[in-house]
Amino acid sequence: MRARSSTSWEIIEGAIQEAEQRDPAHDKTWVAVVDGNKEQLRILRKLARRHGVVCTIALDIIHVLECLWKAAYVFHADGSQEAERWVSQRRNSSAITSPITPMVGSPALATVT
């Protein structure tokens, strides 16, 4: 019998519970690294609010760049200057480079020691 895989809800809930064991008074700065999945972000914000947690969300830019390169090769030849320009334009967009303000919710929580 194969073990059931955990849902995003269960994984995020577990991460918050583990972080709360490390910082029960929420005295430390909490940081969440995310890949931009909207459903996970929705769940994270909801669970963080439920637990009264405020954390800073950081976008995993490496993951985003991997996705941009895959998309570029749909429109342009592998290794082409056009593909490179396409990725570069999107990598430098304000949606990726603008600072993210502290907010409630995160998929992977870490307390700063």
C-alpha contacts under 8 A as a table, 3 or more apart, distances in Angstrom:
res1	aa1	res2	aa2	distance
6	S	9	W	7.99
6	S	10	E	5.97
6	S	11	I	6.38
7	T	10	E	5.20
7	T	11	I	6.27
8	S	11	I	5.14
8	S	12	I	6.02
8	S	40	Q	6.48
8	S	43	I	7.71
9	W	12	I	5.35
9	W	13	E	5.98
9	W	40	Q	7.85
9	W	43	I	6.38
9	W	44	L	7.87
10	E	13	E	5.08
10	E	14	G	6.02
11	I	14	G	5.11
11	I	15	A	6.24
11	I	107	P	7.81
12	I	15	A	5.02
12	I	16	I	6.23
12	I	43	I	7.86
12	I	44	L	6.53
12	I	47	L	7.78
12	I	106	S	7.42
12	I	107	P	5.30
12	I	108	A	6.91
13	E	16	I	5.20
13	E	17	Q	6.17
13	E	47	L	6.81
14	G	17	Q	5.08
14	G	18	E	6.13
15	A	18	E	5.16
15	A	19	A	6.15
15	A	107	P	7.41
15	A	108	A	6.24
15	A	109	L	5.96
16	I	19	A	5.06
16	I	20	E	6.07
16	I	48	A	7.50
16	I	51	H	8.00
16	I	109	L	6.43
17	Q	20	E	5.03
17	Q	21	Q	6.35
18	E	21	Q	5.16
18	E	22	R	6.59
19	A	22	R	5.09
19	A	23	D	6.10
19	A	24	P	7.82
19	A	109	L	6.49
19	A	110	A	6.39
19	A	111	T	6.33
20	E	23	D	4.88
20	E	24	P	4.63
20	E	25	A	7.74
20	E	26	H	7.21
21	Q	24	P	5.52
22	R	111	T	7.23
23	D	26	H	5.31
23	D	27	D	6.61
23	D	28	K	6.76
23	D	111	T	7.04
24	P	27	D	7.87
26	H	29	T	7.71
26	H	53	V	7.16
28	K	111	T	6.20
28	K	112	V	6.00
28	K	113	T	7.30
29	T	55	C	6.76
29	T	56	T	7.89
29	T	111	T	6.13
29	T	112	V	5.78
30	W	54	V	6.99
30	W	55	C	4.57
30	W	56	T	6.30
30	W	109	L	6.44
30	W	110	A	5.77
30	W	111	T	4.91
30	W	112	V	6.56
31	V	55	C	5.21
31	V	56	T	4.73
31	V	57	I	5.90
31	V	58	A	7.12
31	V	106	S	7.52
31	V	108	A	7.84
31	V	109	L	5.65
31	V	110	A	5.59
31	V	111	T	6.78
31	V	112	V	7.91
32	A	55	C	6.68
32	A	56	T	6.10
32	A	57	I	4.78
32	A	58	A	5.97
32	A	105	G	7.64
32	A	106	S	4.68
32	A	107	P	5.97
32	A	108	A	4.97
32	A	109	L	4.65
32	A	110	A	6.62
33	V	57	I	5.96
33	V	58	A	4.78
33	V	59	L	5.81
33	V	60	D	6.10
33	V	106	S	6.96
33	V	107	P	6.67
33	V	108	A	5.69
33	V	109	L	7.29
34	V	37	N	7.45
34	V	41	L	7.90
34	V	57	I	6.94
34	V	58	A	6.20
34	V	59	L	5.13
34	V	60	D	5.69
34	V	106	S	6.96
34	V	107	P	6.09
34	V	108	A	7.07
35	D	59	L	5.87
35	D	60	D	5.24
35	D	61	I	7.69
35	D	63	H	6.24
35	D	64	V	6.86
36	G	40	Q	7.99
36	G	41	L	7.20
36	G	59	L	6.64
36	G	60	D	7.85
36	G	64	V	7.94
37	N	40	Q	5.43
37	N	41	L	6.24
38	K	41	L	5.01
38	K	42	R	6.15
39	E	42	R	5.06
39	E	43	I	6.29
40	Q	43	I	5.07
40	Q	44	L	5.98
40	Q	107	P	6.84
41	L	44	L	4.97
41	L	45	R	6.11
41	L	105	G	6.80
41	L	106	S	6.53
41	L	107	P	7.17
42	R	45	R	5.35
42	R	46	K	6.28
42	R	105	G	7.87
43	I	46	K	5.15
43	I	47	L	6.12
43	I	105	G	7.60
44	L	47	L	5.21
44	L	48	A	5.89
44	L	104	V	7.58
44	L	105	G	4.14
44	L	106	S	4.78
44	L	107	P	5.92
45	R	48	A	5.15
45	R	49	R	6.09
45	R	103	M	7.88
45	R	104	V	5.09
45	R	105	G	3.54
45	R	106	S	6.60
46	K	49	R	5.27
46	K	50	R	6.27
46	K	104	V	7.88
46	K	105	G	6.74
47	L	50	R	4.92
47	L	51	H	6.23
47	L	105	G	6.68
48	A	51	H	5.09
48	A	52	G	5.90
48	A	53	V	4.91
48	A	54	V	6.90
48	A	104	V	5.51
48	A	105	G	4.64
48	A	106	S	7.30
49	R	52	G	4.88
49	R	53	V	6.06
49	R	54	V	7.76
49	R	104	V	6.13
49	R	105	G	7.11
50	R	53	V	7.79
53	V	104	V	6.23
53	V	105	G	7.36
54	V	102	P	7.02
54	V	103	M	5.82
54	V	104	V	4.59
54	V	105	G	6.95
55	C	102	P	5.67
55	C	103	M	5.60
55	C	104	V	5.59
55	C	105	G	6.44
55	C	106	S	7.11
56	T	100	I	7.47
56	T	101	T	6.61
56	T	102	P	4.11
56	T	103	M	5.71
56	T	104	V	7.53
56	T	106	S	7.89
57	I	100	I	6.66
57	I	101	T	7.57
57	I	102	P	6.51
57	I	103	M	6.84
57	I	105	G	7.49
57	I	106	S	6.25
58	A	100	I	7.04
60	D	63	H	5.63
60	D	64	V	6.61
61	I	64	V	4.91
61	I	65	L	6.05
61	I	96	I	7.92
62	I	65	L	5.12
62	I	66	E	6.30
63	H	66	E	5.19
63	H	67	C	6.50
64	V	67	C	5.19
64	V	68	L	6.24
65	L	68	L	4.90
65	L	69	W	6.20
65	L	87	V	7.81
65	L	91	R	7.23
66	E	69	W	5.31
66	E	70	K	6.38
67	C	70	K	5.16
67	C	71	A	6.24
68	L	71	A	5.10
68	L	72	A	6.06
68	L	87	V	5.93
68	L	90	R	7.75
68	L	91	R	7.95
69	W	72	A	4.93
69	W	73	Y	6.36
69	W	83	A	7.65
69	W	87	V	6.36
70	K	73	Y	5.44
70	K	74	V	6.87
71	A	74	V	5.27
71	A	75	F	7.07
72	A	75	F	5.44
72	A	76	H	5.86
72	A	83	A	5.25
72	A	84	E	7.85
72	A	86	W	6.39
72	A	87	V	6.46
73	Y	76	H	4.93
73	Y	77	A	5.77
73	Y	78	D	5.68
73	Y	83	A	6.54
74	V	77	A	7.81
75	F	83	A	7.58
76	H	80	S	6.87
76	H	82	E	6.26
76	H	83	A	5.26
77	A	80	S	5.43
77	A	82	E	7.76
77	A	83	A	6.74
78	D	83	A	7.10
79	G	83	A	6.79
79	G	84	E	7.35
80	S	83	A	5.29
80	S	84	E	6.45
81	Q	84	E	4.94
81	Q	85	R	6.08
82	E	85	R	5.11
82	E	86	W	6.06
83	A	86	W	5.00
83	A	87	V	6.24
84	E	87	V	5.29
84	E	88	S	6.02
85	R	88	S	4.97
85	R	89	Q	6.04
86	W	89	Q	5.41
86	W	90	R	6.53
87	V	90	R	5.26
87	V	91	R	5.86
88	S	91	R	5.00
88	S	92	N	6.18
89	Q	92	N	5.47
89	Q	93	S	6.50
90	R	93	S	5.08
91	R	96	I	6.56
91	R	97	T	7.75
92	N	96	I	6.84
92	N	97	T	6.40
93	S	96	I	5.71
93	S	97	T	6.34
94	S	97	T	5.03
94	S	98	S	5.21
95	A	98	S	6.09
106	S	109	L	6.22
